[in-house]
């Protein structure tokens, strides 16, 4: 299915898991000066074995802007992890910056637990000068959950004034949780600003001990450190206030 925004249009779009089957292989074209705010909420209460693969593609024309927020969380509560359903979701996003002034910002927040498996793959192609892309994803993984994050940004040769950024940060709350993180820049021009990075770690035992030594119960101390882990993305100056609230609501579920 293809969607064209029209020139100088400002659109908001929200998609939830129960209607994503209608969005698979969706391709959206943002015309000149258009702006699209796209919220993709993968929160689900699926309790059976399930596997879903989705693909979305965006073409951005002159001075168009895409702001995309991906949320993934399973709020189901199970008493026995060994008997928990395995829910697999793989999401592939392709963004083509076709003309000058095209700009894309992709944010991802995921909270995985039980036997969840979540794959997030983002490919961004800079096809014109004076284009901008930013990918920033943060997530926590607990129990026996699995995650895969891949970001691949390509900038063609002979382009000028390119900006390309990638960051992925992960917090493992269990020795059985696992994440594969692969940010990758494929740059063929020298006239650019770029950086990328990836971190995978656990809660800081020294910080946990400090809070407990001040009378904070362990569970509350862990919750405080997890909240602090997400502070960076919530406090980003360019993150729109409504989306910051969406993320806070999502984390509070």
Buried (B, 14 or more C-beta within 10 A) or exposed (E): EEBBBEBEBEBEBEBBBEEBEEBEEBBBBBBBBBBBBBBBBBBBEBEEEEEBEBBBBBBBBBBBBBBBBBBBBBEBEBEEBEEBBBBBBBBBBBBBBBBBBBBBBBBBBBBBBBBBBBBBBBBBBBBBBBBBBBBBBBBBBBBBBBBBBBBBBBBBEEBEEBBBBBBBBBBBBBEBBBBEBBBEBEBEBEEBEBEBEBEBEEBEEEEBEEBBEEEBEEEEBBEBBBEEBBEEBBEBEEBBEEBBEBBEEBBEE
